[in-house]
């Protein structure tokens, strides 16, 4: 990597930091806090038993000393471990708009990381393509977050394919404590039901599917040469052919509906986020939905 390219990456990271900090602080901090809860309860204090209290919380040692029933009180454990599992395979480099899917993933990761950081949670990162590439254990702090963003933007896997099953297996064997996992990917992969189901059973899993308009609808721009960024396979297609465009749209719609159905079957909250759209309303809805579910 040349000095000029390093400077450009750092400029992008700094620009992204400013935006992500503002969004996390002004827009998502309160919603994040109310949407995601810790993994258990921490002991807080003792108080006298009152009618209606659960008897299982009576502390018999204190009760014996005080000669009156006392119970243990608890507070919710606020601190979470948040894992950002980010797909950096070849297909994420594509973008027909002002952002590539990789850049959108980096921006989402930054906003979520700063939101978690403002609430005192630790954030970890898994980068994956056809294999898990890098794991940064959960930690706190701005320097840690900026390193994560930089690693997402600069990742250059030797094998640019996608294996979500291997990423899930890595998380299942590496992250022992129940955590909140955001999986950020275009989900152009196969055999997802079992690995995603196993992951969601152990960890609170949210799927953020990053897409581009051209992923789902071919533009009418004549004859073009297409290259699969993950396999290198090439072909030439005439995009003026209406039957070709219609068939492509039907295929991608079936794929989208299939992955959405899979998320619902496995109880995984999910969002479809496009490089040409505003992701803020979608994240707002996700947080509010989880808050209502938590309070119901």
N, C-alpha and C positions, 0 to 999 in steps of 0.2 A: 504494500500500500504506500503510495507516494505521500510526501508532506502535504501537497495540495489537497489530495483526497481526504487525508486525516483532518485537515482544517475544515473542509466542507462538511464532513460528518459531525464534527464538534459544533459547527454553526447550526446544523439541523437539530442536534441534541439540545442545544441551548434554547433555540426557538421553541422547540417542543416542550421543554421544561417550563417556560413562561406560560404557555397556553394551558398545559396540564395542571400546573399549580393553581392557576386562577379558577379553572373549572372545578377542580377538586375542593378548593376552599369555599368558593361562592355558590356552587351549584349542587355538588354531590355529597359534601361532608355529612350534613345532617341526615340525608336519605340513606347514605351508606350505613351510618351508625344504627338507624332503626331497622334496616333490612337484614343485617347479618349479625348473628349473635355468637357468643363464645361457645366453647365446647362443654361447659359444665358449670358447677357452682363452687364458689369459694366460701369457706366458713367466715362469718363476720363477728358474731357476738352471741351472748346468752341473754335471755329475758324470761320472765315468769310465764308459765303456761297460762293461756287464756282459752275460754270455751271455744271450741271449733278448730283449735290447732291440731295438726297431725301428731298423733302420739308417737309415731316412729322417730320424731325429732327430739323427743325427751332425752336429756342427758342425765342418766341415773346417778352418776358420780356427783355432779353439781346438786342434783335434787337431794341427795343424801346429806350433803354438807349444809344446805340451806334449809332443809326440813320443809321444803315446799317445791312443787314441780317446776323445773326450768327446761326450756327447749333451746336448741341451737338454731340460730338464724343464719341465713346465707345471702350472699349477693351473687349476681350473675358474673361469671368470668367473662370479661369483655374481650380480652386479647385473643385474636384469631391468628392462625397461620394461613396466609393466603399464598397460593401457588398459581403463577401465571404460566400455563403450558402453551407455548407459542410455536406454531408451525412456520418453519422457514424453508420449506421445500421450494422447488423451482417455480411452481405455479403461483406462489405468493408474490413473485417479482412483477407479475403482470398488472398493468393498470392503464385503462384507456382514458381516464379522467386526469385530474391534477394530482391524485394519489395512487400509488400502487397498493395492492392488498397488504404487502409487507409494511408499508408506511402507515396504513390505517391500523394494522395490528399493533405497531409500536405506539401510536397515539392512544389507542384504547388501553394498552398496558400501562402507559404513563399515567393516565387519568385514574385508573383503578389503583395503581400503586400509591400515588400521592393521597388518594382518598383513604386508603388503608393506613398509610403512615400518619395522617392527621388524627386518626382514631387510635393510635398506639398499637396497631397490628404489625406483625412481621410479614415481609413479602419475600417469596422465593421465585425463582425462574427456572423453567425447563425449556430449552430450545430443542426442537426435534425436526428431523426430515425423515429419511428412511430408517434412521437410527436416532436414539437420544444423543444429542451433540454436547450439551452443556447443562449442568445443574448448579445453580447458585442457591445454597440453603437459605431459608427464611431469615431475614435480618431487617433492621430498621435503619433509617437515615437517608438523606438526600443523595449522598455519594453512591450508596448502594443502588438506589433507583436509577440514577443517571448511568451507572454501569450497565444495568439491565437494558435500558433503552438503546445504548450504544451497541451492545451485543446483538440485539434484535436487528438493528439496521445493518450491521456489518457481517452477519453470519453468511458463510459461503461453504455450504456442505459439499463434500466430494461427490456423494450420491444424492442427487436432488429429488429423489422420489419421496413418497409420503407413507409412513406407517404409524397410524394412530394406535393400533393395537400394541406396538412396541412402546410407545409413549405411555399408554395406560399401564402396561405391565411394569415399566420403570417406576412410575409413581406409586403403584401398589406395594412394591417391594422396598422403596426408598423412604417414602413419607409415612412414618409409623403413626403419628398423631392425626386424629381426624381433622381435616383442613378444608378450607374453601378453595376449590380449584376452578379457575377460569380457563377453559380450553379455547384458544383463539386459532381458528383454522378456516380454510375454505371447504374442508371436509371432502375433498376429492380423493376418496379412499374407499377401500372395500373391507368387508368382514368387521363391521363396527359394533354389532349388537352385543356380543358377549363381552368384549373389553370395556365398552362404555358402561354396560350394565354393572360389571364388577367394580369399576371405578366409582360409579354413583352410589353403590351400596356402602362403600367405605368412606368416601369423601362427599361433601356437599358440592356437586358439580354443576357448572353453568357453561353452556356452549355458546360462544360468540362466533357466528359464521360470517366471515368476511367475503364479500363477493364484488364482482365488477359487472356492469351492464352487459358487456360483451361475453361474459360467462354464460348468459342465458338467452341472448338474442344476437344473431349475426347481423352486422351492418351491411347495407347494400353498397359495396365498394368495388365490384368487379372481381376479376380473377386475382387471387392472392395465394402466396405460399405460406403455409402454416407449419410451425414446429412445436412439438410437445416439449415444454421446458424441463420435464422430468425424465423423459426417456430419449429425447432427441429425434423421435420419429417425425418424418416430414410428409406433407401431402400438399397438393394444389387443388383449390376449390374455386368454383365460380359462385360468388356470393349474390350475383344477380338472379340466380336460379331460385324462384319462389318456393318450389317444393323442397329444396335443400334447406332453406331458411326455416320453413315450417317444420320439417322433420327435426332440425336441431332444437328448435324451441320446445317441441313436444318432449324430446328426450331429456332436455335439461329440466323441464317442469316436472317430469316424473321423478328425476333424481332429487329435486328439491323437496317434493312432497314425500318421498320415501325417507329422507333423512329427518324431516320434520316429524313424521309419524314415529320414527325410531326414538327421537328425543322424548316425545310424549309417552311412549310405552315404557321408557326407562325412568320416567319422572325427572327428567333433566330440563331445567329452565333454559330457554334458548332465545337468541335473537338473530335475525338476518340483517347484516349491516353492509351497506354498499359504499363503494369508493366515490359515488356521485351524490351521496345523501348525507343528511345531518343525523349523526348517531345519538345526539343528546336526548331527543324525545323518546327514543327506544329505551335508553338506559333509565330514564325517569320512570317509564311504565314498568320496567322490570323491578326496580327498587320498590315502587309503590305496591306492586302485586305481592312481592315477598313480605312487605310490612303488613299488609292486610292479612295475609295467610298466617303470619306469626302471631298477630293479635286476635285472631278469630278463635 
